[in-house]
Amino acid sequence: MNPIIKKIEVKSIVTKSNLPVSDYSVNPYVGCTHACKYCYACFMKKFSGHEEEWGTFLDVKFWNKIKNPQRCAGKSFFMSSVTDPYNPQEEIYKRTREFLETFQGVDINLSLQTKSDLILRDLDLIKTFKNVRVGFSINTLDENFKDDMDNAVSIERRLAAMKILHEAGIRTTCFISPIFPGITDCVAIIDAAKNFCNLVWLENLNLRGNFKPKILSYVKEKYPKLFPLYNEIYHKKNLRYWFELHKIIEDYAAKNNLEYVRNRDDLQRDFDAPPVIVNFFFHEQIKKVR
């Protein structure tokens, strides 16, 4: 089914960010046609007036020309927090590219986060930013599981794009999120990406909103042996799995001479240094390992 596309006029696509990694969020679209079944951004429906199922619509934003972008020098921007800046429709509408063109030559800190290799189209622009990094969301190496969870490009294509960007001198991040207990093999993903990424971010699956029953039903049907584990975590609030995973990653990092930190993103390393693994288990209930 083709998504419902609508063009909308907005004053700005830049908003103050609550993320710990940026001052501002940049969202050139409302909605996301990657249609991830676990997407927390589906809460945007209640603010945008959409009643359609998440993933089936996309509002394409057109905004007033940004005056004097130089005044943003020194600020950090995350693109994007509630959409993917490289939805397939970006190939047509080029809203992300327009933002990059506007800020070309401005000394901003720019983080781009995507599940698409369409970002390679803009490699010429991205290379002009002094402080830029590109993250790819990868939470499995199993293409069948990937296809069950989202409509984005294959994991193989994401890893290939990450490698191309890294070889072009762009700092890259492998964002292992969300981690599905018993399904996501964090160690295997790090092994697959560690030679061409500068950072590995880890974030747990946090089930909330109307997608919680959908995900639990999926696990019960496709991974019935894991359902008791999900019941422990998401119904009984047993956090042992996350503590054990923390220990597994900690041991893996030590064995492979990789730095492993928690809830921080401020380490500056040489480009050719091994990646830093960052445990971003943000959620209040698991910030402190018992």
C-alpha positions in Angstrom: 0.0 0.0 0.0 1.4 3.4 -1.0 1.7 5.9 1.9 -0.5 9.0 2.1 1.7 11.9 1.2 0.8 15.5 2.1 2.8 18.7 1.8 2.6 21.1 4.7 4.0 24.6 5.4 5.8 25.1 8.7 7.7 28.0 10.1 10.7 25.9 11.1 11.9 22.3 11.3 14.3 23.0 14.2 13.1 22.6 17.8 14.8 22.6 21.2 15.9 19.1 22.0 15.5 17.1 25.2 18.1 14.6 23.9 21.4 14.4 25.8 23.3 14.5 22.5 22.1 17.7 21.0 20.8 21.3 21.5 18.2 21.0 18.7 16.3 18.4 16.9 15.6 18.6 13.1 12.6 16.8 11.7 11.9 17.5 8.0 8.9 15.1 8.0 5.9 14.2 10.1 5.6 10.4 10.2 8.0 7.8 8.8 7.3 5.3 6.0 9.9 2.8 7.4 6.9 1.8 9.6 9.0 0.3 12.5 6.6 -1.8 14.6 8.4 -0.6 17.8 8.6 3.1 16.9 8.1 5.3 20.0 7.6 8.3 17.7 4.0 7.1 16.9 3.0 9.4 19.8 3.3 12.2 17.2 0.0 11.1 15.8 -1.9 12.9 18.6 -0.1 16.1 17.9 -0.4 16.0 14.1 -4.1 15.0 13.8 -3.4 11.8 12.0 -5.7 8.9 12.6 -4.0 6.6 10.1 -1.8 3.7 11.2 1.8 4.8 11.9 4.0 4.2 8.9 1.2 4.7 6.4 1.4 8.5 6.1 4.1 11.2 5.6 3.8 14.9 5.9 6.5 16.6 3.8 7.6 19.9 5.5 8.3 23.1 3.6 9.6 25.9 5.7 10.6 29.5 5.6 14.2 30.1 4.5 16.5 30.1 7.5 17.9 33.6 7.9 21.5 34.0 9.0 22.3 30.3 9.7 25.7 31.5 10.9 24.1 32.4 14.2 23.8 28.7 14.9 27.5 28.2 14.9 28.7 26.1 17.8 25.2 24.5 18.4 24.5 20.8 18.0 21.7 19.4 15.9 20.2 15.9 15.8 18.5 14.8 12.6 16.1 13.3 13.3 14.3 12.5 16.6 10.8 11.5 15.4 11.3 10.6 11.8 14.0 9.3 9.5 15.6 12.1 7.5 16.1 9.6 4.7 12.7 8.1 4.2 12.4 6.8 0.6 10.4 10.0 -0.2 13.5 12.1 0.6 14.8 11.0 -2.8 11.9 13.0 -4.4 11.4 15.9 -2.0 15.0 16.5 -0.8 14.0 18.2 2.4 17.0 16.9 4.3 19.3 17.9 1.5 17.9 21.4 1.6 18.7 21.6 5.3 22.3 20.4 4.7 22.7 23.0 1.9 21.5 25.8 4.1 24.0 25.0 6.8 26.9 24.1 4.5 29.9 26.1 5.8 28.4 26.8 9.2 30.4 25.3 12.1 27.6 23.3 13.7 27.8 19.8 15.3 25.6 17.6 13.2 24.4 14.1 14.0 22.4 12.3 11.3 20.5 9.1 12.3 19.0 6.8 9.7 18.1 3.3 8.5 18.7 4.1 4.9 21.7 4.1 2.5 20.0 7.0 0.6 22.2 9.1 2.8 25.1 8.3 0.4 23.4 10.6 -2.1 24.5 13.5 0.2 28.0 12.4 0.9 29.3 15.4 -1.1 27.5 17.7 1.3 28.1 15.8 4.5 31.9 15.8 3.9 31.9 19.6 4.0 30.8 19.7 7.7 33.7 19.7 10.1 31.8 18.2 13.0 29.5 15.5 11.7 28.7 11.9 12.4 26.3 9.5 10.8 24.5 6.8 12.8 22.8 3.7 11.5 20.1 1.9 13.5 20.9 -1.8 13.4 19.4 -4.1 16.0 19.8 -7.5 14.2 21.8 -9.3 11.5 18.8 -11.4 10.7 17.2 -10.0 7.6 14.0 -12.0 8.2 13.5 -10.4 11.7 14.4 -7.0 10.1 11.7 -7.4 7.5 9.2 -8.3 10.3 10.1 -5.1 12.1 10.5 -2.4 9.4 10.3 -1.4 5.8 13.8 0.1 5.6 16.7 -1.2 3.5 18.5 -4.4 4.5 21.0 -4.6 7.2 23.6 -5.6 4.6 23.0 -2.3 2.8 23.1 -0.3 6.1 26.5 -1.8 7.0 27.8 -1.2 3.5 26.8 2.4 3.6 28.4 2.8 7.1 31.6 1.5 5.7 31.6 3.8 2.7 31.0 6.8 4.9 33.7 5.8 7.3 36.2 5.3 4.5 35.3 8.8 3.3 36.4 10.2 6.7 33.0 10.6 8.2 32.6 9.5 11.9 30.0 6.8 12.1 27.8 5.3 14.9 26.3 1.8 15.0 23.1 2.4 17.1 22.0 -1.0 18.4 18.4 -0.1 19.2 16.0 -1.2 20.4 17.7 -4.3 21.8 15.1 -7.2 21.7 15.8 -9.5 24.7 17.0 -12.9 23.5 16.8 -11.8 19.8 19.3 -9.0 19.3 22.8 -10.3 19.4 24.7 -7.2 20.4 28.1 -8.9 20.3 27.6 -10.1 16.8 26.5 -6.7 15.6 29.5 -5.0 17.2 31.8 -7.6 15.6 30.2 -6.8 12.2 30.6 -3.0 12.5 33.6 -2.3 14.7 36.1 -1.9 11.9 34.2 1.0 10.3 32.4 2.8 13.2 33.7 5.2 15.8 30.8 4.6 18.3 28.5 1.9 19.3 25.3 3.0 21.1 23.2 0.5 23.0 19.5 1.1 23.9 17.0 -1.3 25.4 13.6 -2.1 24.1 11.2 0.1 26.1 7.7 -1.0 25.5 5.0 1.6 26.0 1.9 2.9 24.2 -0.2 0.9 21.8 2.7 -1.0 20.3 3.4 -2.9 23.5 0.7 -5.5 22.9 1.7 -5.8 19.3 5.3 -6.6 20.1 4.4 -9.0 22.8 2.0 -10.8 20.5 4.7 -11.0 17.9 7.1 -12.5 20.3 4.6 -15.0 21.6 3.8 -16.1 18.0 7.3 -16.1 16.5 9.5 -16.7 19.5 7.3 -18.6 22.0 10.3 -19.9 24.0 11.2 -16.2 24.8 7.8 -15.1 25.8 8.3 -16.0 29.5 11.4 -13.7 29.4 9.4 -10.9 28.0 6.7 -11.5 30.5 9.3 -11.2 33.3 10.7 -7.9 31.9 7.6 -6.1 30.6 4.9 -7.4 33.0 6.7 -8.3 36.2 9.3 -5.5 35.7 12.2 -7.9 36.4 15.3 -6.1 35.2 17.8 -8.9 35.6 18.2 -9.4 31.8 19.5 -5.9 31.3 22.0 -6.2 34.2 23.3 -9.5 32.7 23.5 -7.9 29.3 25.5 -5.0 30.8 28.0 -7.6 32.1 28.2 -9.4 28.8 29.1 -6.2 27.0 31.5 -5.2 29.7 33.4 -8.5 29.4 33.3 -8.3 25.6 34.7 -4.8 25.6 37.5 -5.8 28.0 38.4 -8.8 25.9 38.6 -6.8 22.7 40.3 -3.7 24.3 37.3 -1.5 23.6 36.3 1.3 26.0 32.9 0.8 27.5 31.0 3.6 29.3 27.5 4.3 30.5 25.1 7.2 29.6 27.8 9.6 28.2 28.7 10.8 24.8 31.6 13.1 25.4 34.6 11.0 24.7 36.9 12.4 22.0 38.9 9.8 20.2 41.2 9.8 17.2 39.3 8.9 14.0 41.3 5.6 13.6 40.9 4.5 17.2 38.7 1.5 18.0 35.1 2.4 18.7 33.8 3.4 22.1 30.8 1.3 23.3 28.2 3.5 25.1 25.4 1.9 27.1 22.5 4.3 26.7 20.0 2.4 28.9 18.5 5.8 29.7 15.3 4.7 31.3 15.2 5.7 35.0 14.5 2.2 36.3 17.7 0.7 34.9 20.2 3.6 35.2 21.8 2.0 38.3 23.2 -1.5 38.0 22.4 -3.4 41.1 
